[in-house]
Amino acid sequence: MIANYIKIILRQIGRQRLFAFINIAGLSIGLTGALLILLYVRYETSYDRFHPQAERICRVTRQYDTPTGYQRHFARVPDNWINQLPDEFAEIETLIRFQEIDSPALRIGNQLFRDRHTYLSDANVFDVFHFPLLHGNPATALTEPYSIVISESMAKKYFGNTNPLGREIERINRPGDSPIVYRVSGVMRDLPPNAHFDIHFLVSFRAPAERRGWAYVYLLLRPGTDLRILEDKLPEFIAKYGGERDAQYSSLHLQKLTDIHLRSQLDRELAVNGDIHYIYLFGIIGLLILLIAAFNFMNLATARSALRAREIGIRKVLGSERRQLIGYFLCESVMFALIAFFLSILLTELLLPYFNNFTGNPTPTNILQNYTALSLFFLISVLTGLLAGSYPALFLSGFRPVEILAAQTAGTPAAGRRFQLRQLLVILQFTISIALISCTIITAQQFRFLRNRKLGFNAEQVLALRELTPRFNAKYEAFRHELLDKSFITDVTGVMDEPSKQVLDGGFVTVAGIIEDPENAPALYLLPCYQNFPEFMELEFVAGRDFGPEAVSHETQYGFNSLEEHQEYIHSAPRSYLLNEKAVETLGFDSPEAALGNMLDWRNASFQLQRGPIVGVVRDFHYSTMKYEIKPMILVREPFWVFTFLVRIDSRNAPAAIRQVESSWHKFYPDQPFEYAFLDELFADLYRAEAQQGQLMLIFTLLAIAIACLGLFGLVTFNIERRTKEIGVRKVMGASISHISLLLIGQNSRWILLAVVLATPFSWYFMQKWLQNFAYRVDFGIWPFLWAGLTVLGIALITIGWQAIRAATVNPVKSLRYE
């Protein structure tokens, strides 16, 4: 029986090639788009989630809260007593530390480079984390001091295809220091981009005393441990080891490994994480594309059934039973859907490599091995086919032959209800399409707004030589003066972290005679810099002046034998301070002028700056991403805390300027690699991921429009085909081509106008919620929705108009003879 059905269906496809093509093409495009999104979403959420011990691993984070509203939540913890956690709690099986080595200069043979993904870690790290070794023994790889495990990509880059075990790597911490020599003890498979951190080098601890200071700390919990119960015990642990003050203002939290990559945006993250909101967004887009394709398929299937009522009547007269008709129609519809399914697999295989290049994610390219996705979409295809075939199979097959054959006027029984169903499906298709277009327009507006909004300083033609150590500053003045003698260098300065990074060093401020109580002191962020930094960045002064001579009246030191020496140097140096407008507001001054001359000091848990005058106020500027509000900030001259040199070059010959900077760099820092970044590109990178998400939205929105218009084309063709005689009669009665065309266009375009009305409030609400993620956002108004509606209406009118004009220009004699 099934074989007979297939033969009949193939003949049916041959008779209605256009509708078969539209049906299959629309569903194929929808399934392909949804499948690409599913693979993307699944990849983004997979690595940490499918880690062998993922449910038992958590990260220790630390949060600070004060009565004055200062809140910070750090992804890493600073205290050495964190190491005592396994001794205090039986629920903890193992504690692993990752201590970041700040961009060390590494030498392999004659190759000198700097790496930002180098960590000290414990010997048993391979027992906790899934870091497969291609060479070496995980049980012993980090047991010996001066051992180093390198990633597969680093091994190929610096050692070629040879086995690097036993080879040496030198680490140069400071200019002029003797290097530390490590021996390669393992090669680790590269971590994928969907991991929440990237590791190029893992270094063993040389001694237990080295396991101290800031670290990213992970715990392997015993099976069955309740994370909340364990976390509730941590305040007592802080009080026992950190003291009552720590227990009062700070707290430890346990963060599941599976919650980090997409749900964690803490201060001092290991890397820039993804965003679960975008996963939800693309999941919704994939579902909407699938719905549009399914609606389109069902719409065309029910529309074609209107012309097959007579076929059903004849089949029943010739003896076909209802169950046979049901099986026939369902088999036909499911077969169409399965053809679309197999075409979508082929399209996905062809498009996935290009999709991966666009997104930058190496999503597995062999879709045939992704059994979960294949099974899911196979079921979706079959279900879509069954739903689409259910109307003619269950409804039309139930009528008596006389009723069907007598239904000449309406075409089929219950034509009105079916027509309303088709209207509803078309309206839903275009509602979704218009919503996607308007959201895409607003997204593009927001990113254009962020790119074009003034930062408050000049970031053009600035090279950032970043992630330096304090020892670089010992030669800074000589280095700067040599650069200023070059023909294509206009100015040089220095700052703690390059603009584009968040200023994360906060502390508490007291002001003489105004804010004296340290317990109620507000928190302000500190930006150490060189004296000419405000002038270099072209900051605008709203009151006062730049740093005065008091800022340079002490001798700068670049090395200390102890923390106490460092603290004494910082406290003894005379200071003057610059504030931004936000800091003036936070401190409660009525105006920038009122802040001038007041004596201020700043302190955090480790350091206190000497009390000094507020000498100037600069206009607020965006030091980092505009997702966040401008922070209240203090600028202070402190060379020891400068880790970035900034060099402004002449735009007339940037390559020559870069060569001049590199030449001077190698002269003053011969054992350090020369690396730089353009400041404007660093700011562009802040929004690169969001811009990419916007481009993806545009691509999938275009897919949705294509599917909707393909369906509309099919429906208009079908409706015109049904009204061929009517059009002929109208022409005989004197109707012009323009009159008939406008009649057909008007009857179809009203569905799209209704879709605009339905899509607008939904899109407005969704985008208002999305824009809450940005401290500075565009005011989009009504125009995106009008443009979306006009775009879809224009495309639809072209689709409808072409078919309408063709129908209206047909010879009425042929139209009247049409049957």
TORROLO-360028 format. One line per 10 residues: number of its first residue (from 0); their letters; for each residue x, y, z of C-alpha. Coordinates in steps of 0.1 Angstrom, whole numbers. Layout:
N
NUM) a) X:Y:Z | ...
//
This chain:
819
0) mianyikiil) 0:0:0 | 28:24:9 | 45:18:-24 | 13:26:-42 | 9:58:-22 | 45:68:-31 | 38:63:-68 | 6:84:-67 | 24:111:-47 | 53:113:-72
10) rqigrqrlfa) 27:117:-100 | 10:144:-79 | 43:162:-74 | 48:162:-112 | 14:178:-117 | 20:205:-92 | 57:213:-96 | 54:249:-85 | 36:242:-52 | 58:212:-45
20) finiaglsig) 89:233:-50 | 76:261:-27 | 65:237:0 | 98:218:0 | 120:249:-4 | 103:269:24 | 105:241:49 | 141:232:38 | 153:268:44 | 135:270:78
30) ltgallilly) 149:236:90 | 184:247:78 | 183:280:97 | 169:264:128 | 195:236:126 | 224:260:123 | 211:279:153 | 207:247:173 | 243:236:166 | 256:271:175
40) vryetsydrf) 236:272:208 | 245:236:217 | 282:243:210 | 282:274:231 | 267:256:261 | 284:223:258 | 320:222:271 | 317:229:308 | 283:213:309 | 296:180:295
50) hpqaericrv) 328:180:316 | 331:145:332 | 329:160:367 | 311:192:359 | 284:188:386 | 310:183:413 | 332:213:404 | 326:249:416 | 346:281:418 | 351:301:449
60) trqydtptgy) 343:338:444 | 345:368:468 | 320:396:472 | 326:429:491 | 297:450:504 | 299:481:526 | 273:503:543 | 281:531:518 | 269:510:488 | 302:498:475
70) qrhfarvpdn) 298:464:459 | 323:442:441 | 321:406:432 | 355:390:421 | 360:358:402 | 393:353:420 | 402:354:457 | 432:370:473 | 435:353:507 | 461:325:514
80) winqlpdefa) 438:310:540 | 415:298:512 | 439:269:510 | 424:257:544 | 390:250:529 | 395:212:524 | 408:209:560 | 377:226:574 | 350:209:553 | 347:172:547
90) eietlirfqe) 325:179:517 | 355:193:497 | 376:166:481 | 402:188:464 | 412:225:460 | 429:236:428 | 445:270:423 | 451:288:390 | 475:317:397 | 478:340:368
100) idspalrign) 514:350:358 | 509:385:344 | 520:384:308 | 555:370:313 | 581:373:286 | 589:338:274 | 619:326:253 | 620:294:233 | 653:292:215 | 656:325:197
110) qlfrdrhtyl) 619:333:198 | 608:359:223 | 571:364:230 | 546:373:257 | 517:351:267 | 485:362:285 | 473:327:294 | 500:313:317 | 491:300:351 | 507:283:381
120) sdanvfdvfh) 486:253:392 | 486:223:414 | 500:189:404 | 466:172:407 | 449:196:383 | 445:168:357 | 425:147:382 | 399:174:385 | 397:191:351 | 394:174:317
130) fpllhgnpat) 427:185:302 | 438:155:280 | 476:152:275 | 488:143:240 | 524:138:255 | 534:133:290 | 519:116:321 | 491:136:338 | 500:120:372 | 535:135:372
140) altepysivi) 535:164:347 | 534:191:374 | 548:173:404 | 584:186:399 | 594:223:404 | 601:241:371 | 578:219:351 | 556:233:324 | 527:218:304 | 520:236:271
150) sesmakkyfg) 490:236:248 | 490:217:215 | 488:250:195 | 518:265:213 | 538:232:208 | 532:233:171 | 539:270:169 | 572:269:187 | 584:233:183 | 569:223:150
160) ntnplgreie) 559:187:147 | 585:174:170 | 578:160:205 | 587:189:229 | 590:169:261 | 622:178:279 | 627:210:259 | 634:243:278 | 613:275:280 | 627:306:297
170) rinrpgdspi) 605:330:316 | 618:366:320 | 598:384:347 | 615:417:347 | 639:435:324 | 675:427:334 | 666:397:357 | 680:363:353 | 654:340:335 | 636:311:352
180) vyrvsgvmrd) 641:280:331 | 612:255:328 | 613:220:313 | 584:209:292 | 567:179:309 | 535:176:289 | 515:188:259 | 478:194:265 | 450:194:239 | 438:230:232
190) lppnahfdih) 407:240:251 | 378:250:228 | 364:285:227 | 333:274:245 | 354:268:277 | 353:296:302 | 390:300:302 | 420:296:278 | 452:280:289 | 485:280:269
200) flvsfrapae) 509:272:297 | 505:255:331 | 534:259:354 | 542:239:386 | 546:255:419 | 582:256:430 | 574:254:467 | 543:253:489 | 549:289:499 | 543:300:463
210) rrgwayvyll) 506:289:466 | 495:323:479 | 480:356:467 | 454:362:441 | 441:330:425 | 412:314:407 | 402:287:431 | 381:256:422 | 368:229:445 | 360:193:436
220) lrpgtdlril) 331:184:459 | 323:149:471 | 293:133:455 | 260:143:470 | 272:177:484 | 246:204:486 | 262:236:474 | 238:259:493 | 244:241:526 | 282:243:521
230) edklpefiak) 280:280:512 | 260:288:543 | 289:275:564 | 315:299:548 | 309:330:569 | 322:312:600 | 352:301:580 | 359:337:570 | 356:349:606 | 380:321:618
240) yggerdaqys) 407:328:593 | 401:363:580 | 389:381:611 | 357:398:621 | 362:428:597 | 365:405:567 | 334:386:578 | 315:418:582 | 322:433:547 | 330:403:525
250) slhlqkltdi) 315:369:517 | 326:338:498 | 303:322:472 | 304:290:453 | 297:292:416 | 289:260:396 | 313:253:368 | 284:250:344 | 272:286:353 | 305:303:345
260) hlrsqldrel) 308:305:307 | 274:320:299 | 262:333:332 | 292:349:349 | 303:385:344 | 323:391:375 | 352:414:381 | 386:399:371 | 372:371:351 | 396:346:335
270) avngdihyiy) 384:356:301 | 355:374:284 | 325:351:289 | 295:345:267 | 261:357:275 | 231:334:282 | 208:361:270 | 221:357:234 | 217:320:237 | 180:326:246
280) lfgiigllil) 177:351:218 | 190:328:191 | 170:299:205 | 139:321:201 | 149:331:166 | 155:295:156 | 121:286:170 | 105:315:151 | 121:305:118 | 109:270:123
290) liaafnfmnl) 74:282:131 | 74:304:100 | 85:274:78 | 59:251:94 | 31:277:91 | 41:282:54 | 41:244:48 | 7:239:65 | -8:269:48 | 1:258:13
300) atarsalrar) -10:222:21 | -44:233:33 | -47:258:4 | -40:231:-22 | -67:209:-6 | -93:233:-18 | -87:222:-54 | -86:185:-44 | -121:182:-29 | -134:169:-62
310) eigirkvlgs) -105:144:-64 | -116:132:-29 | -152:129:-41 | -143:109:-72 | -120:86:-51 | -148:79:-27 | -173:72:-56 | -147:47:-70 | -146:29:-37 | -118:44:-16
320) errqligyfl) -124:41:21 | -118:69:45 | -88:52:62 | -72:49:27 | -77:86:20 | -64:95:54 | -33:74:49 | -28:88:14 | -29:125:24 | -8:120:55
330) cesvmfalia) 18:100:35 | 19:127:9 | 24:155:34 | 50:136:54 | 69:127:23 | 71:163:13 | 84:171:48 | 110:144:47 | 123:155:13 | 127:190:29
340) fflsilltel) 144:174:59 | 170:156:38 | 176:188:17 | 181:208:49 | 208:183:61 | 226:187:28 | 223:225:30 | 235:225:66 | 266:204:56 | 274:229:28
350) llpyfnnftg) 268:261:49 | 282:250:82 | 319:258:74 | 310:293:62 | 288:297:93 | 317:287:115 | 340:312:99 | 315:339:104 | 308:331:141 | 344:322:149
360) nptptnilqn) 332:290:167 | 344:256:154 | 310:239:156 | 314:203:146 | 310:202:108 | 298:166:105 | 261:170:111 | 255:133:103 | 273:124:136 | 251:147:156
370) ytalslffli) 224:121:164 | 206:143:189 | 201:172:164 | 192:148:136 | 166:129:157 | 150:162:169 | 147:177:135 | 135:144:119 | 107:144:145 | 99:180:138
380) svltgllags) 97:173:101 | 74:143:106 | 52:163:130 | 50:192:106 | 40:169:78 | 13:152:99 | -1:185:110 | -1:199:75 | -18:168:61 | -43:165:89
390) ypalflsgfr) -69:189:74 | -75:171:41 | -69:137:57 | -93:140:86 | -117:167:76 | -123:165:39 | -122:127:39 | -152:127:62 | -176:143:38 | -200:124:17
400) pveilaaqta) -192:123:-21 | -225:142:-30 | -216:171:-7 | -181:173:-21 | -190:171:-58 | -219:196:-52 | -196:222:-36 | -189:241:-68 | -193:276:-55 | -172:274:-23
410) gtpaagrrfq) -147:251:-38 | -149:228:-8 | -170:224:23 | -162:248:51 | -142:270:28 | -148:300:50 | -132:284:80 | -102:272:60 | -98:306:45 | -97:321:80
420) lrqllvilqf) -71:296:90 | -49:306:60 | -53:342:69 | -43:336:104 | -12:316:94 | -1:343:69 | -6:370:96 | 15:350:121 | 43:346:95 | 45:383:88
430) tisialisct) 41:393:124 | 72:372:133 | 91:386:103 | 83:422:111 | 92:416:147 | 126:402:137 | 133:431:113 | 124:458:139 | 146:441:165 | 174:439:140
440) iitaqqfrfl) 171:476:132 | 171:486:168 | 201:464:175 | 220:480:147 | 210:515:160 | 223:506:195 | 257:495:182 | 260:525:159 | 251:547:189 | 279:530:210
450) rnrklgfnae) 305:533:182 | 297:569:175 | 292:582:210 | 321:604:221 | 344:587:246 | 354:620:262 | 390:617:250 | 410:612:218 | 418:575:211 | 429:580:175
460) qvlalreltp) 463:570:164 | 474:557:198 | 495:527:203 | 491:508:236 | 522:489:249 | 504:470:276 | 506:446:305 | 541:457:315 | 557:453:350 | 568:482:373
470) rfnakyeafr) 605:476:363 | 597:489:328 | 591:523:344 | 627:526:355 | 637:534:319 | 604:552:310 | 618:588:309 | 647:579:287 | 624:558:265 | 599:586:262
480) helldksfit) 625:613:254 | 640:592:226 | 605:586:211 | 597:623:212 | 628:629:191 | 614:607:164 | 598:623:134 | 565:604:135 | 559:604:173 | 538:632:188
490) dvtgvmdeps) 535:623:225 | 540:595:250 | 524:588:284 | 515:560:307 | 485:547:327 | 477:516:349 | 456:497:323 | 450:507:288 | 417:526:281 | 390:501:271
500) kqvldggfvt) 397:480:302 | 375:485:333 | 391:504:361 | 387:479:389 | 409:492:417 | 384:508:441 | 389:522:475 | 374:544:502 | 378:582:502 | 377:606:532
510) vagiiedpen) 377:644:527 | 390:666:555 | 362:684:573 | 335:668:551 | 338:630:552 | 359:620:582 | 344:586:593 | 361:557:574 | 331:535:581 | 309:558:560
520) apalyllpcy) 334:567:533 | 322:564:497 | 340:542:473 | 359:557:443 | 380:541:416 | 416:549:412 | 434:555:379 | 472:559:384 | 489:576:355 | 518:598:344
530) qnfpefmele) 517:635:348 | 508:643:312 | 481:617:309 | 452:642:309 | 469:664:283 | 478:633:262 | 442:620:262 | 428:656:256 | 406:654:287 | 384:684:292
540) fvagrdfgpe) 388:703:324 | 356:718:339 | 374:732:369 | 410:737:383 | 442:726:366 | 464:696:358 | 488:679:382 | 512:704:399 | 548:701:409 | 538:683:441
550) avshetqygf) 530:653:420 | 567:647:410 | 585:659:442 | 594:624:453 | 618:598:439 | 600:569:423 | 611:534:434 | 607:503:412 | 615:474:435 | 607:465:471
560) nsleehqeyi) 619:437:494 | 585:434:512 | 549:445:511 | 556:467:540 | 583:486:520 | 558:490:492 | 531:503:515 | 555:528:531 | 566:542:498 | 530:546:486
570) hsaprsylln) 519:563:518 | 549:587:520 | 546:601:485 | 530:636:484 | 498:637:463 | 475:659:443 | 443:645:428 | 420:650:398 | 384:640:399 | 359:633:372
580) ekavetlgfd) 324:648:375 | 309:616:387 | 333:616:417 | 324:652:425 | 287:641:426 | 295:610:447 | 315:631:473 | 285:654:476 | 301:687:463 | 276:712:449
590) speaalgnml) 298:720:419 | 333:711:405 | 346:744:417 | 334:736:453 | 356:704:452 | 388:723:445 | 413:726:473 | 397:701:496 | 421:676:511 | 414:640:501
600) dwrnasfqlq) 429:606:508 | 422:572:493 | 427:537:508 | 419:501:502 | 426:469:521 | 464:471:512 | 474:507:505 | 467:542:516 | 476:573:496 | 488:604:514
610) rgpivgvvrd) 462:632:519 | 465:658:492 | 445:686:475 | 419:682:448 | 435:704:421 | 412:697:391 | 380:682:378 | 377:667:343 | 346:660:324 | 333:625:326
620) fhystmkyei) 349:601:300 | 342:565:291 | 373:545:301 | 356:512:292 | 325:498:276 | 294:519:275 | 274:489:288 | 283:502:322 | 278:536:338 | 308:559:342
630) kpmilvrepf) 325:552:375 | 334:579:401 | 372:581:395 | 403:597:409 | 434:603:388 | 467:603:406 | 503:602:395 | 520:570:406 | 546:555:382 | 549:523:401
640) wvftflvrid) 513:514:393 | 517:522:356 | 515:491:334 | 507:505:300 | 526:530:278 | 506:550:253 | 523:564:222 | 505:588:199 | 518:586:163 | 515:607:132
650) srnapaairq) 487:595:110 | 506:604:78 | 529:574:81 | 517:549:107 | 540:520:95 | 571:542:98 | 560:554:133 | 555:518:144 | 590:509:132 | 604:539:152
660) vesswhkfyp) 587:527:184 | 599:492:179 | 634:503:173 | 635:523:205 | 618:494:224 | 644:469:215 | 671:494:225 | 657:499:260 | 641:465:266 | 661:440:245
670) dqpfeyafld) 649:410:264 | 612:419:261 | 590:412:230 | 575:442:212 | 537:440:212 | 512:468:206 | 475:474:199 | 457:504:185 | 435:520:211 | 406:526:188
680) elfadlyrae) 407:489:178 | 406:479:215 | 374:499:219 | 359:484:188 | 367:449:202 | 344:457:232 | 314:455:209 | 327:430:184 | 307:401:199 | 275:422:200
690) aqqgqlmlif) 281:434:164 | 285:398:153 | 253:388:171 | 236:416:152 | 248:403:119 | 236:369:127 | 202:383:136 | 202:400:102 | 210:368:84 | 183:348:101
700) tllaiaiacl) 158:376:97 | 164:376:60 | 158:338:61 | 125:344:78 | 114:370:52 | 124:347:24 | 103:319:38 | 73:342:44 | 75:357:9 | 79:323:-6
710) glfglvtfni) 47:312:11 | 29:344:1 | 39:339:-35 | 25:304:-34 | -8:315:-18 | -12:344:-42 | -6:321:-71 | -31:297:-57 | -58:324:-51 | -53:339:-86
720) errtkeigvr) -56:304:-101 | -89:299:-83 | -102:333:-94 | -91:330:-130 | -127:330:-143 | -136:359:-120 | -107:380:-134 | -119:371:-170 | -154:382:-162 | -142:415:-147
730) kvmgasishi) -121:423:-178 | -151:415:-201 | -172:439:-179 | -147:467:-185 | -123:465:-155 | -88:478:-163 | -55:460:-157 | -47:485:-129 | -81:481:-113 | -78:443:-112
740) sllligqnsr) -42:445:-100 | -50:469:-72 | -80:447:-61 | -58:417:-58 | -30:436:-41 | -53:453:-16 | -69:420:-5 | -35:405:3 | -17:435:17 | -42:441:45
750) willavvlat) -29:410:62 | 6:425:63 | -8:458:78 | -24:438:105 | 9:420:111 | 26:454:116 | 0:463:143 | 5:429:161 | 43:429:159 | 50:464:171
760) pfswyfmqkw) 41:461:209 | 58:427:211 | 90:441:195 | 89:473:216 | 86:453:249 | 114:429:240 | 139:456:229 | 132:477:259 | 141:447:281 | 173:440:260
770) lqnfayrvdf) 184:477:261 | 184:475:299 | 218:457:296 | 233:490:285 | 239:520:307 | 238:542:276 | 212:533:250 | 195:546:220 | 159:561:220 | 145:542:191
780) giwpflwagl) 110:557:188 | 84:544:163 | 106:545:132 | 121:510:134 | 86:495:134 | 75:516:105 | 106:507:85 | 101:470:93 | 65:472:82 | 73:492:50
790) tvlgialiti) 101:468:42 | 79:437:45 | 50:454:28 | 73:465:-1 | 87:430:-6 | 52:415:-4 | 37:440:-28 | 64:432:-53 | 56:395:-48 | 18:400:-51
800) gwqairaatv) 20:427:-78 | 40:406:-102 | 15:378:-100 | -15:401:-101 | -3:419:-132 | 3:386:-149 | -32:374:-141 | -48:408:-152 | -30:407:-185 | -42:373:-195
810) npvkslrye) -66:372:-225 | -101:370:-210 | -112:344:-235 | -86:320:-220 | -97:330:-185 | -134:322:-192 | -125:289:-207 | -104:280:-176 | -117:250:-156
//
